[in-house]
Amino acid sequence: MHKTLLSRQRHNERGQTILLVAISLVSLLGMAALAIDIVTLYAARSEIQRAADAAALAGAKAIADSGFTTLPTTDPNYSNAQALALLMATNSINAVTLATPPINLVAGMQPLEPLPPSVDWSHQGNPRITVTLERSNLPTFFSKIWGTSAAKVTATATAEAYNPANSATITPIAPLSVKPWLVANADPTGTALTFVDTTSPNWVVDSGVIGKSFDLVVDCSHPGPNKCHPAHNPGLVPGATSPQVEYVPAVVTTPNTQNVCPACAGASDYEQSIECADAATSYQVLSCGGGAAQAQWDDDINPGRTPGNNATSLGGQCLIHASSEGSAGQDTLTELNPMFSAPYQIKQKSGNLVTTSSSIVTIPIIDNNPLIPGGGAVTVVGFLQAFINQVDPSPVVATEPPEGSINITVLNIAGCSSSNNGASPVVGASGTSPVPVRLITSP
């Protein structure tokens, strides 16, 4: 009797395990489906954050390139320069977001949608730009059962352009890929006596030189086969009828094996320092400011004046992708006259407009103390951010710059005060700009 009852109860319980398994599978599949949607949105969020970081850095670089960071608030061009810097930043942000490929989850995904950037101008010389991106209509595959058909993700990034110019106490800067031309602190454009006024408490820079063009002429009166003999302390070129300022060659060490060099790179360390992008400092310009000597010059370096075999000329042509001296296929810069009237544009030989160029270089400015005969230490008081227009061809008249001189347009100046606060130098991004840009929010 008892056995019969147990048998009947077990018979009634048949199929319960299958039912429990089915219910569990539905729950497990639901959680797995939800996890897939969450991972999809998380991947989209990561991608858009990287795009926001790139856009913020591009915007900060555009502000630095505009020359705005050099201007004091009392400059009459300040408001125009501010508007120009914001316009250049917005254009750069749009270019980055349009170039960023969509996350290919499904066909027809909406492109990145940049919101208008906001800029904090209150930090003089160090504007901070905040970029917010969003991507809407992201598909969800399984959460639709809860009535959700699409989702939206956003990301925000803030970047800073740091220029110590006109500041009393500064954190030093340490740009890389600095070109080996130690330029005298003598403004040849007539707007001021010097690029950086080291007699003022804040080492105020001459903002009037931004947008001006002049020639860099090597201060070598009688260069021998292996030497450069300066005629006097570098400064303005005596008797020049066009704006010209002298430089002496910087000591360069053997270039780093990780440096990025074009196929046209020459054999000498000096020439390669012009042509290549440094992965590490190739000579002793490590920081700017504090009154200490940061660079060396040596008359054993011969930048050359021999027609057709000029180390500066050959290096400059290689750097800017010119086929010869003069106008020879290199990138060109639109003239701004007056400055801050419109955003400048860089045009390739093909006519395409680009946002950056290998023709943009960083050049150290040294103080006007007499040079030690034979070479020695010099003090860097600032940097020029310049666009190389051309390597000058042979002069037609004697007062024109010598063959192989470098014609530049100044885009910005980074000056340094004598009061280094001892903080680690700011490099930021690739480190190649005298006005470094860096993210100041966590990615």
C-alpha positions as CSV (number, residue, x, y, z in Angstrom):
1,M,0.0,0.0,0.0
2,H,2.8,2.4,1.1
3,K,4.8,1.5,-2.0
4,T,1.9,2.2,-4.3
5,L,1.3,5.7,-2.9
6,L,5.0,6.6,-3.3
7,S,4.9,5.4,-6.9
8,R,1.9,7.5,-7.6
9,Q,3.6,10.6,-6.1
10,R,6.7,10.2,-8.2
11,H,4.6,9.8,-11.3
12,N,2.9,13.1,-10.5
13,E,6.3,14.9,-10.1
14,R,7.6,13.9,-13.6
15,G,8.5,16.9,-15.8
16,Q,9.1,19.4,-13.0
17,T,12.9,19.4,-13.6
18,I,12.3,20.3,-17.3
19,L,10.0,23.1,-16.2
20,L,12.6,24.5,-13.8
21,V,15.3,24.3,-16.4
22,A,13.2,26.1,-18.9
23,I,12.4,28.9,-16.5
24,S,16.1,29.1,-15.6
25,L,17.1,29.2,-19.2
26,V,14.8,32.1,-19.9
27,S,16.3,34.0,-16.9
28,L,19.8,33.2,-18.0
29,L,19.2,34.2,-21.6
30,G,17.6,37.5,-20.4
31,M,20.6,38.3,-18.3
32,A,23.0,37.4,-21.1
33,A,21.0,39.5,-23.5
34,L,21.1,42.5,-21.1
35,A,24.9,41.9,-20.7
36,I,25.4,42.1,-24.4
37,D,23.5,45.4,-24.6
38,I,25.5,46.8,-21.7
39,V,28.8,45.7,-23.2
40,T,27.8,47.3,-26.5
41,L,27.0,50.6,-24.8
42,Y,30.2,50.4,-22.8
43,A,32.3,49.9,-25.9
44,A,30.5,52.8,-27.6
45,R,31.2,55.0,-24.5
46,S,34.9,54.1,-24.6
47,E,35.2,54.9,-28.3
48,I,33.4,58.2,-27.9
49,Q,35.6,59.2,-24.9
50,R,38.7,58.6,-27.0
51,A,37.2,60.8,-29.7
52,A,36.4,63.5,-27.1
53,D,40.0,63.4,-25.8
54,A,41.4,63.8,-29.4
55,A,38.9,66.6,-30.1
56,A,39.8,68.5,-26.9
57,L,43.5,68.3,-27.7
58,A,42.9,69.4,-31.3
59,G,41.0,72.4,-30.0
60,A,43.7,73.3,-27.5
61,K,46.3,73.0,-30.2
62,A,44.3,75.3,-32.5
63,I,44.1,77.9,-29.8
64,A,47.9,77.6,-29.2
65,D,48.6,77.9,-32.9
66,S,46.3,81.0,-33.2
67,G,48.8,83.1,-31.2
68,F,46.1,84.0,-28.6
69,T,48.0,82.6,-25.6
70,T,50.7,85.2,-25.9
71,L,48.4,88.2,-25.6
72,P,47.9,90.0,-22.3
73,T,44.3,91.0,-21.6
74,T,45.2,94.6,-22.2
75,D,46.2,94.0,-25.8
76,P,43.9,95.8,-28.2
77,N,43.6,92.6,-30.3
78,Y,42.5,90.5,-27.4
79,S,38.8,90.2,-28.1
80,N,39.4,89.5,-31.9
81,A,42.1,87.0,-31.1
82,Q,39.7,85.3,-28.6
83,A,37.0,85.0,-31.2
84,L,39.5,83.7,-33.8
85,A,41.0,81.1,-31.4
86,L,37.5,79.8,-30.6
87,L,36.7,79.6,-34.3
88,M,39.9,77.7,-35.1
89,A,39.3,75.4,-32.1
90,T,35.7,74.7,-33.3
91,N,36.9,74.0,-36.8
92,S,39.5,71.6,-35.5
93,I,37.0,69.8,-33.3
94,N,34.6,69.4,-36.2
95,A,37.5,68.0,-38.4
96,V,38.4,65.4,-35.7
97,T,34.9,64.3,-35.1
98,L,34.1,64.0,-38.8
99,A,37.3,62.0,-39.3
100,T,36.4,59.6,-36.5
101,P,34.9,56.5,-38.0
102,P,31.6,55.4,-36.5
103,I,31.4,52.4,-34.3
104,N,30.3,49.8,-36.7
105,L,27.8,48.0,-34.6
106,V,25.1,48.2,-37.2
107,A,24.6,50.0,-40.5
108,G,23.2,53.5,-40.4
109,M,24.5,54.5,-37.0
110,Q,24.4,58.2,-36.3
111,P,27.7,60.1,-36.5
112,L,29.4,61.9,-33.6
113,E,27.6,65.0,-32.6
114,P,29.9,67.6,-31.0
115,L,28.2,70.1,-28.7
116,P,29.5,73.7,-28.9
117,P,32.8,73.7,-27.0
118,S,33.2,75.9,-23.9
119,V,36.5,77.7,-23.2
120,D,37.7,79.0,-19.8
121,W,39.6,82.1,-20.7
122,S,40.2,83.1,-17.1
123,H,43.7,81.5,-16.8
124,Q,45.8,84.0,-18.7
125,G,48.0,82.2,-21.2
126,N,46.5,78.8,-20.3
127,P,43.0,78.6,-21.8
128,R,41.1,75.4,-21.1
129,I,38.7,74.0,-23.6
130,T,36.0,71.5,-22.8
131,V,34.5,69.3,-25.5
132,T,31.3,67.2,-25.1
133,L,30.4,64.6,-27.7
134,E,27.4,62.4,-27.9
135,R,26.2,59.6,-30.2
136,S,22.5,59.0,-30.3
137,N,20.3,56.2,-31.6
138,L,22.7,53.5,-30.5
139,P,21.0,50.2,-31.1
140,T,20.0,47.8,-28.4
141,F,19.3,44.3,-29.4
142,F,17.6,42.6,-26.5
143,S,16.5,45.3,-24.1
144,K,13.7,46.2,-26.6
145,I,11.5,43.8,-24.7
146,W,11.4,46.5,-22.0
147,G,10.4,49.1,-24.5
148,T,13.8,50.6,-25.2
149,S,14.7,50.7,-28.9
150,A,17.8,53.0,-28.9
151,A,20.2,54.7,-26.4
152,K,22.6,57.6,-26.3
153,V,26.1,57.9,-24.9
154,T,28.1,61.1,-24.1
155,A,31.7,61.9,-23.2
156,T,33.5,65.0,-22.0
157,A,37.1,66.0,-22.1
158,T,39.0,69.1,-21.1
159,A,42.4,70.1,-22.5
160,E,44.7,73.0,-21.7
161,A,47.1,75.1,-23.8
162,Y,49.9,76.2,-21.4
163,N,52.0,79.3,-22.2
164,P,54.2,80.7,-19.4
165,A,54.6,84.0,-21.2
166,N,53.9,87.1,-19.2
167,S,53.7,85.2,-15.9
168,A,55.7,86.0,-12.8
169,T,56.2,82.5,-11.5
170,I,56.2,79.8,-14.1
171,T,56.2,76.0,-14.5
172,P,58.9,75.4,-17.1
173,I,58.2,73.9,-20.5
174,A,60.2,71.3,-22.3
175,P,59.4,71.0,-26.0
176,L,60.9,68.3,-28.1
177,S,62.0,68.5,-31.8
178,V,63.4,72.0,-31.2
179,K,65.4,73.1,-34.2
180,P,69.2,73.8,-33.7
181,W,69.0,77.5,-34.4
182,L,69.8,79.6,-31.3
183,V,68.1,82.9,-32.3
184,A,69.2,86.2,-30.8
185,N,66.6,88.0,-28.6
186,A,66.3,90.9,-31.0
187,D,63.0,91.6,-32.7
188,P,63.7,92.5,-36.3
189,T,60.2,93.6,-37.1
190,G,60.4,97.0,-35.4
191,T,57.6,96.4,-33.0
192,A,59.9,96.1,-30.0
193,L,63.6,95.8,-29.2
194,T,63.4,92.2,-28.1
195,F,61.1,89.1,-28.4
196,V,61.2,88.7,-24.6
197,D,61.8,91.7,-22.4
198,T,64.0,90.2,-19.7
199,T,64.1,93.5,-17.9
200,S,60.4,93.4,-17.0
201,P,59.3,91.5,-13.8
202,N,57.3,89.0,-15.9
203,W,59.6,88.8,-18.9
204,V,56.8,90.2,-21.1
205,V,56.9,89.0,-24.7
206,D,56.3,91.1,-27.8
207,S,52.9,90.0,-29.0
208,G,53.2,92.4,-31.9
209,V,55.6,90.1,-33.7
210,I,52.9,87.4,-34.1
211,G,52.0,87.1,-37.8
212,K,55.2,88.9,-38.9
213,S,57.8,87.4,-41.2
214,F,61.5,87.7,-41.2
215,D,64.7,85.8,-42.1
216,L,67.0,83.7,-39.8
217,V,70.6,84.4,-40.9
218,V,73.5,82.4,-39.5
219,D,76.1,84.5,-37.7
220,C,79.1,83.1,-39.4
221,S,81.4,85.7,-41.1
222,H,84.2,83.3,-42.3
223,P,83.1,79.7,-41.9
224,G,85.9,77.3,-42.6
225,P,85.5,73.6,-43.6
226,N,84.4,72.6,-40.2
227,K,83.8,75.7,-38.2
228,C,81.4,78.6,-37.8
229,H,83.1,81.8,-36.7
230,P,80.6,84.4,-35.5
231,A,81.4,87.9,-36.5
232,H,79.9,89.3,-33.2
233,N,77.3,88.5,-30.7
234,P,74.1,87.5,-32.7
235,G,71.5,90.2,-33.1
236,L,70.0,92.2,-35.9
237,V,71.8,91.8,-39.3
238,P,73.8,95.0,-39.9
239,G,72.7,96.9,-42.9
240,A,69.8,94.6,-43.8
241,T,67.0,96.2,-45.8
242,S,64.5,93.5,-44.8
243,P,63.8,92.1,-41.3
244,Q,66.6,89.7,-40.4
245,V,67.9,88.3,-37.2
246,E,71.0,86.2,-36.6
247,Y,71.4,82.8,-35.0
248,V,74.3,80.4,-34.0
249,P,74.1,76.6,-34.4
250,A,73.3,74.6,-31.3
251,V,75.3,71.7,-30.1
252,V,73.6,68.5,-31.0
253,T,74.3,65.0,-29.8
254,T,73.9,61.8,-31.8
255,P,70.2,61.7,-32.7
256,N,68.1,59.2,-30.9
257,T,67.6,55.9,-32.8
258,Q,63.9,56.3,-32.2
259,N,63.7,59.7,-34.0
260,V,61.4,59.9,-36.9
261,C,63.3,61.0,-40.0
262,P,62.3,61.4,-43.6
263,A,64.0,59.5,-46.4
264,C,65.9,62.7,-47.4
265,A,67.7,63.0,-44.1
266,G,71.4,63.9,-44.3
267,A,74.3,62.3,-42.5
268,S,75.4,65.0,-40.0
269,D,73.9,65.3,-36.6
270,Y,73.2,69.0,-37.1
271,E,71.3,68.4,-40.4
272,Q,69.3,65.5,-38.9
273,S,68.3,67.7,-36.0
274,I,66.6,70.0,-38.5
275,E,65.0,67.2,-40.5
276,C,63.9,64.7,-37.9
277,A,61.2,64.7,-35.2
278,D,63.0,64.0,-31.9
279,A,61.7,61.2,-29.7
280,A,64.0,62.7,-27.0
281,T,65.8,66.0,-26.7
282,S,68.7,66.0,-29.2
283,Y,70.5,68.8,-27.5
284,Q,70.5,70.5,-24.1
285,V,67.3,72.6,-24.3
286,L,65.4,70.8,-21.6
287,S,63.4,73.6,-20.2
288,C,62.8,77.3,-20.3
289,G,62.9,79.8,-17.5
290,G,64.7,80.2,-14.2
291,G,67.7,82.0,-15.5
292,A,69.9,78.9,-15.8
293,A,71.8,78.0,-18.9
294,Q,69.9,75.3,-20.8
295,A,71.7,75.1,-24.2
296,Q,75.2,75.0,-25.7
297,W,76.6,76.4,-28.9
298,D,79.9,75.4,-30.5
299,D,81.7,76.9,-33.5
300,D,82.9,73.5,-34.5
301,I,79.4,73.1,-36.1
302,N,79.3,74.5,-39.6
303,P,75.8,75.3,-40.8
304,G,77.4,76.1,-44.2
305,R,77.1,78.7,-46.8
306,T,78.4,76.8,-49.7
307,P,75.8,77.0,-52.6
308,G,74.2,73.7,-53.1
309,N,75.9,72.1,-50.1
310,N,74.5,74.1,-47.2
311,A,73.6,72.0,-44.2
312,T,70.9,74.4,-43.0
313,S,69.6,74.7,-46.6
314,L,69.5,71.0,-47.3
315,G,68.0,70.2,-43.9
316,G,65.4,72.9,-44.2
317,Q,64.4,71.7,-47.7
318,C,64.1,68.2,-46.5
319,L,62.0,69.2,-43.5
320,I,59.4,71.2,-45.4
321,H,59.4,68.8,-48.4
322,A,60.7,71.4,-50.9
323,S,62.5,70.2,-54.0
324,S,64.9,73.2,-53.9
325,E,65.4,76.6,-52.3
326,G,62.7,79.2,-52.8
327,S,59.1,78.2,-53.6
328,A,59.5,74.6,-54.5
329,G,56.3,72.6,-53.6
330,Q,56.3,73.1,-49.8
331,D,53.2,73.9,-47.7
332,T,52.2,77.5,-47.7
333,L,50.6,79.7,-45.1
334,T,47.9,82.2,-45.8
335,E,49.0,85.8,-44.9
336,L,47.1,87.5,-42.1
337,N,47.1,91.2,-42.6
338,P,46.2,92.5,-40.1
339,M,46.8,89.6,-37.6
340,F,43.7,88.1,-36.0
341,S,41.5,89.2,-38.8
342,A,40.8,85.7,-40.0
343,P,42.0,82.2,-39.2
344,Y,45.2,81.3,-41.1
345,Q,45.2,78.3,-43.4
346,I,47.9,75.9,-44.4
347,K,47.7,74.8,-48.0
348,Q,49.5,71.8,-49.5
349,K,51.0,71.8,-53.1
350,S,47.9,69.9,-54.2
351,G,45.7,72.8,-52.9
352,N,44.3,70.8,-50.0
353,L,43.9,72.6,-46.7
354,V,45.5,70.9,-43.7
355,T,45.5,71.7,-40.0
356,T,49.1,71.1,-39.2
357,S,52.4,70.8,-41.1
358,S,56.0,69.8,-40.8
359,S,56.8,73.4,-41.7
360,I,55.7,74.4,-38.2
361,V,58.8,74.4,-35.9
362,T,60.0,75.4,-32.5
363,I,63.0,77.7,-32.3
364,P,64.8,78.7,-29.1
365,I,65.5,82.4,-28.2
366,I,68.7,83.0,-26.3
367,D,69.6,86.0,-24.1
368,N,71.9,88.8,-25.5
369,N,74.9,88.1,-23.2
370,P,78.1,87.9,-25.1
371,L,79.0,84.5,-26.5
372,I,82.0,82.6,-25.0
373,P,84.6,82.4,-27.8
374,G,84.7,78.9,-29.3
375,G,81.3,77.9,-27.8
376,G,79.7,77.5,-24.5
377,A,76.5,77.7,-22.5
378,V,73.6,80.1,-23.3
379,T,70.4,80.8,-21.6
380,V,67.1,80.2,-23.3
381,V,64.6,83.0,-22.6
382,G,61.8,81.8,-24.8
383,F,60.7,79.9,-27.9
384,L,59.3,81.0,-31.3
385,Q,56.6,78.9,-32.8
386,A,57.1,79.6,-36.5
387,F,56.1,78.5,-39.9
388,I,58.9,78.0,-42.4
389,N,57.9,79.8,-45.6
390,Q,61.0,78.9,-47.6
391,V,64.7,78.3,-47.6
392,D,66.1,81.5,-49.2
393,P,67.7,81.2,-52.7
394,S,70.7,83.2,-53.8
395,P,70.3,86.9,-53.2
396,V,69.8,89.3,-56.1
397,V,71.4,92.2,-54.2
398,A,73.9,92.1,-51.4
399,T,71.4,93.4,-48.8
400,E,69.1,90.4,-49.2
401,P,69.5,87.5,-46.9
402,P,72.3,85.0,-47.8
403,E,71.4,81.8,-49.6
404,G,70.2,79.1,-47.2
405,S,68.7,81.5,-44.7
406,I,65.3,80.5,-43.3
407,N,62.3,82.7,-43.9
408,I,59.7,82.2,-41.2
409,T,56.3,83.6,-40.0
410,V,55.8,83.7,-36.2
411,L,52.7,82.0,-35.0
412,N,53.3,82.3,-31.3
413,I,55.9,83.1,-28.6
414,A,56.5,81.3,-25.3
415,G,58.5,83.5,-23.0
416,C,59.8,82.4,-19.5
417,S,60.2,84.4,-16.4
418,S,63.2,84.2,-14.2
419,S,61.1,82.7,-11.4
420,N,61.0,79.0,-12.0
421,N,58.7,77.4,-9.4
422,G,60.7,74.1,-9.4
423,A,57.8,72.0,-10.8
424,S,58.4,69.4,-13.4
425,P,58.5,70.8,-16.9
426,V,55.2,70.7,-18.8
427,V,55.5,68.6,-22.0
428,G,52.0,67.5,-22.9
429,A,50.8,65.7,-26.1
430,S,53.7,65.0,-28.5
431,G,55.9,67.6,-26.8
432,T,56.8,69.4,-30.0
433,S,55.1,72.7,-29.4
434,P,56.5,75.5,-27.3
435,V,52.9,75.9,-26.1
436,P,52.2,72.4,-25.0
437,V,48.7,71.0,-24.8
438,R,47.6,68.4,-22.4
439,L,44.4,66.7,-21.1
440,I,43.6,67.9,-17.6
441,T,40.7,65.5,-17.0
442,S,41.0,61.8,-16.6
443,P,40.3,59.9,-19.8
